[in-house]
Amino acid sequence: MDYVNHYAPLALNLGLVDKRGFTRIDELTKQIQVLINKKEFEKAHDTQNTITDWLCFETFGIDLYNILAKTNATRIPQVWDYKPLFENIMNNEVRETLNITANVTWKFVGDDVYKSLKPDVIKSITHKVETILNTTDVKIIVYNGILDFLVNTAGTISWLDGLKWQGRERWFNASQSALILDEVTEGYSKRVDNLVFYAVLRAGHSVNSLSTAARALIIGLFQGTSELVISQSVIAGKEVFQFKYAVSVTKLMALSVYDLYEALNTRIMP
């Protein structure tokens, strides 16, 4: 609910809606919470879709996956532009790397999968994340593109701050560090023990497809290699990690998909 709770204030503060729109979204948000309390998760998710559908209509097609994307009332979200590229990568380089048989085809969006998981989309897994943080040494990596309205960074930060774990007080007091690539600030990170958060600038919902720089960062961060990390220093009293490109953009695309697949057990979304 942390993301959904920020829909109304975020839409208002961005100027996407007026006070009437704020009230409309806020009322639907309260309905979602009631449905969740009743464990009517599928209805809750449908109500969330009502909010996003209405917002797209009111804003004449704002791209909720990337609010800065050039769009209109009839254009599909920009993320769909990458469908052919990702299907080609997944069904060729990644298939070969993972030894997946030819009778299995990867799709950009699987309707059957979505329908099957629909009741689970809005369920909280917070207690599971807290258990992992408190009882294991598994690293949990959370990242967000700041231009994503649907799964907004404000909601992610709210969720992270609300986690009940042994490092909670240190998390509150920890300062964020800058992520710099080719002398450009590409985002910020915050880390305490095995919990790491990355906020990626100039990226939306699909961080690895919308930001070439973010792809380079994410690959290095997931792998934990020094190939991409060239220095760690302090600028103006703040910790700074600087990166450089170590492989071609085409190779980065293939690697990013593969590494995200390998990292599924460490990337846990709120």
Secondary structure, DSSP 8 states (H G I E B T S, - for coil): -HHHHTHHHHHHHTTSS-HHHHHHHHHHHHHHHHHHHTT-HHHHHHHHHHHHHHHHHHTTS--TT-TTS---TT---GGGGGHHHHHHHIIIIIHHHTT--TT----SS-HHHHHHHGGGTT---HHHHHHHHHH----EEEEEETT-STT-HHHHHHHHHH--STTHHHHHH---EEEEETTEEEEEEEEETTEEEEEETT--SSHHHH-HHHHHHHHHHHHT-SSSEEEEEEETTEEEEEE---S-HHHHHHHHHHHHHHTTTTB---
